[in-house]
């Protein structure tokens, strides 16, 4: 193993940037080349079919199955011209990844030969095995049928020789088995609720869209070094490894010059993304060594989520061509920053208004405050749920580690918005609202300055921060499906906006004007949700104590955080918005607990194997060398000289022996804890047992091995060290 380590280090040092073939066209010319976008629809579809499909995409009209054959014919013609031979329904099961089953276009022609065909039926629906994907007990093995159904709002695309069709994935009995199905329902719910509220201010607003801009952080590690680390290969993170003498403490990597090999990788990745219609715009070094980021232009939420899932798949493929492995784990290296996926979320109208941007008149600003306050209210009511949506075995290593938001949901608004809400809360109706003869609204605390767009402060410790014209949900992990958080956030906001409309209409029914009713309801919401607003240091122990006093959810155990999905008020919210029913929520929790168990279980097994079969034998070999040295010292020197000269070697041998003993015993205890936990039938209780009794061994064993790494001769240490993994690029 030691020889392997030095061989792969030498190999990694000698690698050069891979040449990237750049298209002769400008990016704007080949953007969407491999996407069946509107331009392709217009070219390959009959005019009537094109208009019906656009109506489905833009206005949420029901898909007319009668046009499916015509659409499939046009897609097939385009696919043929691009050398495509297969098609697949591309969906997002509850694995945090994507899934696809490729079928060839070929069919029997009845004459002993083959023909190529692609019908509307094949476009619209497939039947993957639903029992083979996480389903939380909704489907049994003997009830394996599930359906994938085309999502026409997300364009079809080509990868290699395959036509990829974005789809939802549901069970035979109709329950959602993916992230896309409930996300689409949540987006429909927030569209309806937000539009109804917008109608209080502007009758021209008939649709509201949720927008998403994600920021994808990741690490790159040379493929040779990656392959020499079994823990990276099997778990996605290093289960052992002492910090490098230099890592990120000088902050010289952030926004620094991008290494040539990485530049080549980024260049090819951008080209591939642009061909697939993914509008990646920003690339840069992140804080930690060998950590980087990609970010796109904002898009409609469902499409943006699809693009993020596709990006993560492309990253893995392209990185291999450049002799890298991309690490999407939230915390692949101890002691340096982990990777997140900030989700910048906003809402916009069909009239081009960003509902989180201040307006140019006072009525527009009241609408702005209305949506800000209702969002805060939703975050306050469902803070435990929002935390549960981003909770995972992998993200738990990152949250609250002075590098990412704490595991307590709060919102940061900045001084200007906070001042406005405080004034609103403390104003009387007479002071705050006046309607003149021309029915123009006046707010007593004055016009919100347009300057607000640019001067809003940022709080990097806040998990849900207002950043000028959007909210940034910063707590998501880098490997997560954005749909998990987005479906919950949009559902919660939709439900809250419905409640707001009801509360306003009740007051209006009692004879109060629209403006007064809105003011009174907003004022009560500002007071009620004040506990969720926090502008200070989210890393401090004082905030943890304060958050508990405020009644916010402070649970740190991931298995227990998932309980939030099944709170009565959460179940009611999801059911009344039509996004998820109780059965689906229960099933999803079963999946989450099961995945948590398996993640910890795999890490425990890998660590046990590495400890006993890789590290301890090497350490014993080194200890034997030290013992032989002692023997020779004793043979060479007098007793008096030997006592002095051997003091330090003997101390080192004792320390090594102590670490060996502890590691061996702790591995045995970890195995026993795992065996006991596996006997627990209830999935929730088993997950809790893994969290409480198995996971703690991982850090304890690691601590001793990391100490041994500093004691053992570098020439025989078997695994690539942090300085090699992080600085060879």
NUNULUM-731357 format. One line per field, with one value per residue (C-alpha): x, y, z. Coordinates in nm, 3 decimals. Example, Ala and Ser with C-alpha at 12.3 -4.5 7.8 and 13.67 -1.06 7.14 Angstrom:
% residues 2
xx 1.230	1.367
yy -0.450	-0.106
zz 0.780	0.714
END
This chain:
% residues 729
xx 0.000	0.283	0.440	0.102	0.069	0.399	0.327	-0.006	0.144	0.413	0.151	-0.068	0.228	0.308	-0.041	-0.099	-0.418	-0.635	-0.686	-1.041	-1.187	-1.367	-1.662	-1.597	-1.931	-1.982	-2.158	-2.474	-2.482	-2.445	-2.642	-2.922	-2.780	-2.873	-3.211	-3.552	-3.623	-3.879	-3.679	-3.664	-4.033	-4.121	-3.908	-4.012	-4.375	-4.691	-4.796	-5.112	-4.921	-4.649	-4.903	-5.076	-4.745	-4.637	-4.972	-4.900	-4.555	-4.644	-4.995	-5.019	-5.280	-5.354	-5.151	-5.373	-5.277	-5.395	-5.089	-4.843	-4.789	-4.715	-4.470	-4.300	-4.267	-4.100	-3.867	-3.774	-3.687	-3.464	-3.308	-3.236	-3.053	-2.832	-2.743	-2.971	-3.060	-3.220	-3.461	-3.507	-3.738	-3.509	-3.643	-3.540	-3.609	-3.559	-3.191	-3.076	-2.963	-3.126	-3.236	-3.278	-3.362	-3.250	-3.468	-3.376	-3.610	-3.618	-3.933	-4.020	-4.153	-4.346	-4.132	-3.832	-3.663	-3.666	-3.804	-3.731	-4.028	-4.112	-4.479	-4.663	-4.735	-4.361	-4.298	-4.565	-4.524	-4.291	-4.312	-3.990	-3.969	-4.097	-3.991	-3.624	-3.616	-3.664	-4.036	-4.082	-4.298	-4.550	-4.464	-4.384	-4.159	-4.463	-4.630	-4.340	-4.514	-4.454	-4.503	-4.285	-4.477	-4.343	-4.304	-4.345	-4.239	-3.883	-3.734	-3.614	-3.238	-2.974	-2.682	-2.453	-2.690	-2.991	-3.298	-3.363	-3.721	-3.768	-4.048	-4.226	-4.217	-4.521	-4.635	-4.901	-5.148	-5.052	-4.819	-4.514	-4.185	-3.966	-3.886	-4.030	-4.394	-4.445	-4.226	-4.455	-4.756	-4.589	-4.511	-4.871	-4.988	-4.762	-4.861	-5.232	-5.187	-4.942	-5.152	-5.457	-5.261	-5.115	-5.470	-5.518	-5.266	-5.274	-5.546	-5.309	-5.110	-5.243	-4.945	-4.661	-4.344	-4.099	-3.740	-3.426	-3.057	-2.836	-2.465	-2.296	-1.984	-1.757	-1.405	-1.177	-0.926	-0.684	-0.828	-0.512	-0.511	-0.886	-0.845	-0.579	-0.824	-1.086	-1.281	-1.321	-1.423	-1.682	-1.819	-1.735	-1.531	-1.207	-1.276	-0.922	-0.645	-0.459	-0.487	-0.220	0.021	-0.120	-0.480	-0.713	-0.586	-0.419	-0.741	-0.527	-0.738	-1.070	-1.122	-0.758	-0.609	-0.772	-0.515	-0.461	-0.594	-0.902	-0.949	-0.955	-1.215	-1.428	-1.403	-1.529	-1.797	-1.925	-1.938	-2.133	-2.369	-2.437	-2.512	-2.769	-2.923	-2.785	-2.705	-2.391	-2.235	-1.996	-1.694	-1.434	-1.215	-1.391	-1.243	-1.083	-0.795	-0.919	-1.273	-1.462	-1.804	-2.038	-2.344	-2.606	-2.838	-3.173	-3.445	-3.794	-3.766	-3.855	-3.626	-3.345	-3.372	-3.358	-3.053	-2.877	-2.940	-2.812	-2.508	-2.402	-2.420	-2.219	-1.958	-1.888	-1.855	-1.637	-1.412	-1.307	-1.194	-0.967	-0.830	-1.021	-1.293	-1.554	-1.651	-2.006	-2.000	-2.075	-1.762	-1.501	-1.213	-1.206	-1.085	-1.157	-1.474	-1.733	-1.950	-2.301	-2.557	-2.704	-3.052	-3.144	-3.523	-3.759	-4.104	-4.187	-4.509	-4.623	-4.597	-4.224	-4.230	-3.995	-4.217	-3.911	-3.799	-3.914	-4.136	-4.141	-4.451	-4.594	-4.853	-4.586	-4.384	-4.680	-4.693	-4.319	-4.363	-4.660	-4.454	-4.151	-4.361	-4.557	-4.235	-4.091	-4.414	-4.393	-4.030	-4.127	-4.418	-4.229	-3.870	-3.842	-3.969	-3.723	-3.441	-3.563	-3.554	-3.180	-3.093	-2.883	-2.602	-2.360	-2.481	-2.469	-2.086	-2.103	-2.383	-2.287	-1.916	-1.834	-1.833	-2.202	-2.528	-2.613	-2.865	-3.123	-3.337	-3.355	-3.385	-3.163	-3.320	-3.054	-3.081	-3.303	-3.577	-3.563	-3.609	-3.904	-4.076	-4.010	-4.166	-4.457	-4.508	-4.498	-4.707	-5.074	-5.302	-5.355	-4.981	-4.899	-5.173	-5.344	-5.547	-5.589	-5.877	-5.728	-5.720	-5.340	-5.188	-4.942	-4.724	-4.631	-4.279	-4.197	-4.078	-3.847	-3.538	-3.448	-3.093	-3.204	-3.141	-2.769	-2.684	-2.842	-2.585	-2.506	-2.485	-2.292	-2.408	-2.777	-2.942	-3.223	-3.111	-3.272	-3.012	-3.168	-3.427	-3.437	-3.397	-3.088	-3.146	-2.785	-2.826	-2.859	-2.581	-2.383	-2.507	-2.875	-3.161	-3.283	-3.636	-3.640	-3.613	-3.794	-4.109	-4.135	-4.055	-4.297	-4.570	-4.526	-4.530	-4.836	-5.023	-4.925	-5.036	-5.372	-5.404	-5.312	-5.578	-5.838	-5.741	-5.760	-6.097	-6.240	-6.154	-6.290	-6.614	-6.637	-6.629	-6.260	-6.090	-5.848	-5.551	-5.644	-5.711	-5.372	-5.200	-5.363	-5.286	-4.923	-4.873	-4.995	-4.771	-4.464	-4.521	-4.594	-4.292	-4.039	-3.870	-3.739	-3.556	-3.194	-2.920	-2.634	-2.373	-2.547	-2.233	-2.234	-2.343	-2.546	-2.764	-2.827	-2.952	-3.154	-3.309	-3.426	-3.582	-3.761	-3.914	-3.727	-3.639	-3.288	-3.277	-2.931	-3.005	-3.074	-3.313	-3.514	-3.511	-3.709	-3.997	-4.089	-4.237	-4.505	-4.608	-4.988	-4.954	-4.706	-4.922	-5.217	-5.016	-4.901	-5.244	-5.434	-5.192	-5.230	-4.854	-4.815	-5.054	-4.982	-4.907	-4.648	-4.491	-4.466	-4.307	-4.054	-3.951	-3.899	-3.671	-3.481	-3.424	-3.316	-3.068	-2.928	-2.874	-2.703	-2.472	-2.349	-2.337	-2.116	-1.883	-1.852	-1.769	-1.516	-1.348	-1.329	-1.168	-0.918	-0.828	-0.764	-0.636	-0.449	-0.347	-0.279	-0.052	0.158	0.174	0.281	0.550	0.683	0.661	0.868	1.136	1.141	1.170	1.459	1.625	1.588	1.753	2.049	2.078	2.094	2.361	2.567	2.553	2.602	2.301	2.329	2.356	2.082	1.840	1.888	1.894	1.598	1.363	1.204	1.177	1.019	0.771	0.681	0.637	0.404	0.197	0.173	0.078	-0.190	-0.340	-0.331	-0.511	-0.779	-0.841	-0.870	-1.107	-1.318	-1.359	-1.483	-1.726	-1.846	-1.915	-2.112	-2.310	-2.392	-2.508	-2.736	-2.879	-2.950	-3.176	-3.417	-3.714	-3.854	-3.668	-3.687	-3.559	-3.280	-3.174	-3.167	-2.956	-2.710	-2.690	-2.647	-2.443	-2.260	-2.176	-1.979	-1.720	-1.631	-1.481	-1.325	-1.143	-1.042	-0.884	-0.643	-0.556	-0.490	-0.251	-0.076	-0.032	0.195	0.400	0.453	0.729	0.594	0.764	0.537	0.207	-0.033	-0.289	-0.242	-0.227	-0.426	-0.135	-0.137	-0.513	-0.564	-0.262	-0.187	-0.396
yy 0.000	0.241	0.175	0.234	0.567	0.696	0.559	0.742	1.061	1.054	0.983	1.273	1.515	1.439	1.485	1.766	1.950	1.753	1.931	2.056	2.090	2.422	2.467	2.719	2.885	3.132	2.993	3.184	2.996	2.640	2.696	2.437	2.245	1.912	2.030	2.000	2.362	2.600	2.664	2.289	2.249	2.519	2.353	1.990	2.014	2.112	2.468	2.359	2.101	2.355	2.607	2.346	2.231	2.589	2.648	2.349	2.482	2.848	2.837	2.503	2.374	2.002	1.794	1.669	1.305	1.341	1.552	1.308	1.111	1.427	1.548	1.207	1.207	1.549	1.449	1.128	1.317	1.556	1.267	1.074	1.374	1.373	1.003	0.899	0.529	0.501	0.684	0.691	0.838	1.044	1.075	1.161	0.880	0.927	0.827	1.194	1.102	1.039	0.717	0.605	0.286	0.298	0.141	0.123	0.264	-0.073	-0.287	-0.598	-0.516	-0.845	-0.956	-1.087	-0.749	-0.437	-0.088	0.217	0.387	0.619	0.667	0.915	0.633	0.569	0.941	0.994	0.683	0.401	0.135	0.113	-0.133	0.069	-0.183	-0.148	0.219	0.359	0.370	0.350	0.039	0.186	-0.088	-0.452	-0.662	-0.849	-0.516	-0.375	-0.171	0.202	0.469	0.742	1.015	1.295	1.643	1.868	2.178	2.048	2.007	1.677	1.652	1.427	1.264	1.058	0.837	0.864	1.086	1.178	1.263	1.434	1.258	1.220	0.881	0.745	0.411	0.195	0.332	0.695	0.788	1.002	0.812	1.102	1.468	1.611	1.509	1.695	1.983	2.041	2.030	2.275	2.514	2.497	2.567	2.870	3.000	2.992	3.133	3.407	3.510	3.546	3.775	3.972	4.036	4.253	4.492	4.438	4.261	4.219	3.957	3.615	3.386	3.368	3.167	3.045	3.095	2.920	2.993	2.726	2.749	2.409	2.363	2.061	1.925	1.777	1.505	1.343	1.008	0.813	0.952	0.891	0.525	0.479	0.592	0.317	0.547	0.809	0.544	0.381	0.667	0.988	1.127	1.062	0.867	0.937	1.179	1.438	1.801	1.933	2.186	2.428	2.413	2.712	2.927	3.181	3.213	3.222	2.979	3.167	3.344	3.271	3.170	2.847	2.566	2.473	2.115	2.245	2.520	2.257	2.057	2.366	2.466	2.131	2.116	2.460	2.355	2.038	2.234	2.500	2.237	2.095	2.435	2.470	2.841	2.809	3.151	3.166	2.948	3.009	2.867	2.820	2.868	2.527	2.395	2.199	2.325	2.501	2.634	2.659	2.881	2.947	3.226	3.202	2.984	2.863	2.640	2.301	2.353	2.481	2.174	1.945	2.132	2.092	1.718	1.698	1.910	1.676	1.382	1.566	1.672	1.311	1.211	1.505	1.488	1.133	1.249	1.497	1.239	1.389	1.261	1.512	1.496	1.610	1.494	1.778	1.716	1.507	1.647	1.714	2.052	2.252	2.395	2.154	2.201	2.339	2.419	2.762	2.792	3.147	3.155	3.423	3.469	3.659	3.748	3.714	4.095	4.086	4.187	4.032	4.007	4.042	4.369	4.709	4.903	5.258	5.362	5.304	5.047	4.837	4.854	4.734	4.432	4.386	4.391	4.156	3.886	3.939	3.908	3.605	3.427	3.498	3.374	3.049	2.998	3.065	2.820	2.547	2.602	2.242	2.113	2.326	2.190	1.836	1.893	1.958	1.705	1.404	1.189	1.373	1.730	1.684	1.697	2.045	2.233	2.437	2.389	2.761	2.719	2.678	2.785	2.631	2.351	2.608	2.779	3.157	3.439	3.741	4.051	4.318	4.647	4.827	4.565	4.503	4.875	4.891	4.593	4.737	5.067	4.879	4.682	4.992	5.221	5.289	5.247	5.621	5.689	5.415	5.431	5.711	5.691	6.021	6.135	5.957	5.631	5.630	5.453	5.629	5.455	5.676	5.546	5.657	5.520	5.220	5.338	5.165	5.167	4.874	4.638	4.697	4.775	4.488	4.336	3.964	3.732	3.416	3.247	3.274	2.968	3.171	3.521	3.801	3.923	4.217	4.067	3.704	3.471	3.254	2.914	2.836	2.520	2.267	2.017	1.988	1.637	1.709	1.730	2.092	1.957	1.834	2.187	2.364	2.154	2.219	2.591	2.659	2.452	2.636	2.977	2.879	2.768	3.085	3.308	3.130	3.202	3.567	3.605	3.449	3.675	3.986	3.888	3.827	4.183	4.322	4.131	4.315	4.649	4.738	4.873	4.657	4.869	4.865	4.492	4.422	4.646	4.481	4.130	4.213	4.385	4.076	3.851	4.068	4.035	3.662	3.571	3.793	3.493	3.368	3.694	3.699	3.925	3.818	3.542	3.210	3.021	3.150	2.943	3.243	3.212	2.844	2.931	3.225	3.014	2.760	3.037	3.162	2.819	2.742	2.384	2.311	1.932	1.811	1.443	1.383	1.087	1.297	1.598	1.388	1.372	1.724	1.577	1.402	1.687	1.732	2.091	1.982	1.695	1.935	2.189	1.933	1.775	2.103	2.228	1.894	1.832	1.516	1.304	1.143	0.804	0.959	1.155	0.843	0.656	0.931	0.929	0.554	0.612	0.889	0.678	0.383	0.591	0.741	0.391	0.265	0.567	0.526	0.149	0.165	0.417	0.200	-0.110	0.075	0.233	-0.102	-0.264	0.018	0.030	-0.341	-0.442	-0.134	0.098	-0.125	-0.372	-0.081	0.074	-0.255	-0.291	0.053	-0.028	-0.341	-0.124	0.095	-0.210	-0.344	-0.005	-0.029	-0.369	-0.237	0.066	-0.163	-0.374	-0.069	0.159	0.128	0.091	0.455	0.581	0.345	0.473	0.828	0.753	0.516	0.740	0.905	0.588	0.404	0.689	0.677	0.298	0.331	0.596	0.383	0.076	0.276	0.397	0.043	-0.093	0.176	0.147	-0.232	-0.225	0.058	-0.119	-0.428	-0.214	-0.041	-0.378	-0.489	-0.162	-0.213	-0.570	-0.459	-0.175	-0.411	-0.617	-0.323	-0.373	-0.020	0.191	0.513	0.350	0.176	0.509	0.666	0.376	0.422	0.793	0.750	0.429	0.368	0.708	0.835	0.560	0.705	1.023	0.849	0.588	0.849	1.067	0.789	0.699	1.064	1.081	0.768	0.927	1.189	0.923	0.662	0.692	0.875	0.621	0.339	0.521	0.344	0.611	0.939	1.220	1.545	1.748	1.521	1.501	1.876	2.030	1.807	1.949
zz 0.000	0.081	-0.259	-0.421	-0.241	-0.378	-0.723	-0.746	-0.601	-0.870	-1.135	-1.018	-1.015	-1.378	-1.522	-1.768	-1.863	-2.105	-2.435	-2.479	-2.827	-2.830	-3.065	-3.342	-3.264	-2.983	-2.671	-2.763	-3.094	-2.962	-2.640	-2.626	-2.924	-2.760	-2.626	-2.790	-2.709	-2.853	-3.166	-3.231	-3.143	-3.395	-3.662	-3.613	-3.496	-3.686	-3.600	-3.414	-3.211	-3.131	-3.000	-2.783	-2.635	-2.563	-2.391	-2.168	-2.081	-2.032	-1.894	-1.721	-1.965	-1.948	-2.191	-2.472	-2.530	-2.888	-2.973	-2.816	-3.139	-3.337	-3.071	-3.060	-3.439	-3.436	-3.152	-3.332	-3.653	-3.457	-3.265	-3.585	-3.730	-3.420	-3.432	-3.145	-3.122	-2.776	-2.548	-2.172	-1.912	-1.691	-1.336	-0.982	-0.731	-0.358	-0.388	-0.428	-0.780	-1.117	-1.286	-1.643	-1.835	-2.198	-2.470	-2.838	-3.099	-3.278	-3.309	-3.510	-3.854	-3.884	-4.177	-3.989	-3.977	-3.763	-3.787	-3.573	-3.413	-3.127	-3.046	-2.828	-2.583	-2.538	-2.497	-2.235	-2.018	-1.914	-1.642	-1.434	-1.145	-0.848	-0.583	-0.672	-0.575	-0.225	-0.159	0.218	0.197	-0.047	-0.297	-0.227	-0.446	-0.574	-0.651	-0.846	-1.113	-1.119	-1.381	-1.518	-1.700	-1.921	-1.772	-2.079	-1.882	-1.876	-2.224	-2.367	-2.424	-2.580	-2.398	-2.622	-2.826	-2.597	-2.600	-2.235	-2.136	-1.796	-1.611	-1.283	-1.107	-0.926	-0.787	-0.948	-0.692	-0.760	-0.472	-0.557	-0.551	-0.656	-0.597	-0.918	-0.864	-0.533	-0.654	-0.951	-0.719	-0.479	-0.763	-0.881	-0.525	-0.479	-0.822	-0.729	-0.377	-0.476	-0.775	-0.552	-0.319	-0.611	-0.732	-0.423	-0.576	-0.954	-1.153	-1.448	-1.261	-1.360	-1.289	-1.039	-1.099	-0.838	-0.952	-0.837	-0.874	-0.716	-0.634	-0.671	-0.459	-0.505	-0.460	-0.726	-0.643	-0.883	-0.991	-0.902	-0.547	-0.522	-0.619	-0.352	-0.082	-0.022	0.210	-0.064	-0.317	-0.090	0.123	-0.062	0.229	0.413	0.730	0.850	0.772	0.976	0.872	0.641	0.794	0.538	0.426	0.398	0.686	0.454	0.252	-0.062	-0.264	-0.261	-0.594	-0.676	-1.008	-1.127	-1.179	-1.549	-1.517	-1.341	-1.599	-1.873	-1.679	-1.620	-1.984	-2.110	-1.840	-1.944	-2.311	-2.225	-1.999	-2.259	-2.524	-2.282	-2.214	-1.860	-1.823	-1.609	-1.580	-1.285	-1.202	-0.935	-0.661	-0.330	0.017	0.072	-0.142	-0.443	-0.378	-0.658	-0.754	-1.053	-1.059	-1.329	-1.434	-1.251	-1.402	-1.324	-1.018	-1.172	-1.471	-1.249	-1.030	-1.335	-1.457	-1.124	-1.122	-1.478	-1.394	-1.112	-1.354	-1.621	-1.364	-1.277	-1.642	-1.751	-1.444	-1.536	-1.880	-1.703	-1.461	-1.170	-0.944	-0.836	-0.468	-0.396	-0.033	0.207	0.416	0.234	0.440	0.813	0.933	0.618	0.469	0.344	0.034	0.022	-0.242	-0.174	-0.321	-0.419	-0.434	-0.553	-0.705	-1.022	-1.202	-1.561	-1.580	-1.506	-1.138	-0.882	-0.574	-0.349	-0.507	-0.377	-0.616	-0.741	-0.557	-0.214	-0.318	-0.489	-0.169	0.036	-0.196	-0.145	0.234	0.204	0.036	0.259	0.575	0.455	0.360	0.703	0.858	0.661	0.765	1.127	1.130	0.951	1.064	1.186	0.850	0.653	0.865	0.806	0.428	0.434	0.706	0.610	0.743	0.515	0.567	0.944	0.925	0.770	0.945	1.244	1.193	1.160	0.784	0.713	0.872	1.209	1.244	1.358	1.098	1.126	0.876	0.825	0.674	0.702	0.886	0.633	0.605	0.980	1.046	0.806	0.971	1.317	1.210	1.059	1.380	1.599	1.377	1.421	1.126	1.112	1.101	0.856	0.598	0.421	0.100	-0.086	-0.306	-0.602	-0.402	-0.389	-0.093	0.137	0.394	0.684	0.716	0.365	0.037	0.043	-0.139	-0.466	-0.332	-0.118	-0.406	-0.388	-0.029	0.162	0.395	0.402	0.701	0.612	0.933	0.844	0.689	0.525	0.439	0.239	-0.010	-0.189	-0.423	-0.318	-0.023	-0.004	0.159	0.250	0.453	0.166	0.121	-0.202	-0.288	-0.219	-0.463	-0.448	-0.489	-0.128	0.012	-0.271	-0.251	0.123	0.099	-0.185	-0.017	0.314	0.146	-0.060	0.252	0.436	0.147	0.144	0.514	0.456	0.189	0.417	0.707	0.488	0.341	0.689	0.792	0.467	0.524	0.857	0.677	0.681	0.371	0.176	0.285	0.653	0.643	0.483	0.736	1.038	0.918	0.832	1.165	1.352	1.138	1.204	1.578	1.563	1.350	1.523	1.685	1.350	1.273	1.380	1.246	1.473	1.475	1.415	1.522	1.878	2.177	2.289	1.978	2.044	2.391	2.260	1.982	2.236	2.444	2.133	2.074	1.752	1.668	1.799	1.748	1.638	1.580	1.209	1.267	1.512	1.277	1.028	1.278	1.163	0.844	1.047	1.278	1.252	1.129	0.861	0.742	0.727	0.527	0.269	0.236	0.202	-0.063	-0.243	-0.249	-0.037	0.168	0.503	0.349	0.117	0.403	0.619	0.331	0.268	0.630	0.615	0.317	0.496	0.808	0.596	0.394	0.715	0.857	0.542	0.519	0.878	0.839	0.531	0.694	1.004	0.798	0.583	0.885	1.063	0.760	0.703	1.071	1.123	0.778	0.653	0.937	1.239	1.050	0.919	1.266	1.422	1.156	1.246	1.616	1.552	1.389	1.700	1.927	1.722	1.755	2.134	2.135	1.939	2.166	2.465	2.298	2.205	2.507	2.879	3.102	3.204	2.846	2.730	2.994	2.867	2.494	2.500	2.696	2.394	2.179	2.472	2.521	2.149	2.162	2.460	2.281	1.970	2.175	2.352	2.022	1.876	2.181	2.175	1.800	1.816	2.114	1.972	1.638	1.823	2.024	1.707	1.545	1.851	1.853	1.487	1.547	1.830	1.624	1.333	1.561	1.598	1.365	1.370	1.114	1.314	1.632	1.439	1.286	1.632	1.757	1.471	1.549	1.922	1.951	1.621	1.469	1.776	1.721	1.381	1.527	1.825	1.616	1.362	1.631	1.729	1.370	1.286	1.581	1.456	1.113	1.273	1.457	1.186	0.928	0.621	0.395	0.507	0.568	0.328	0.232	0.043	0.297	0.304	0.167	-0.140	-0.185	-0.151	-0.320	-0.618	-0.897
END
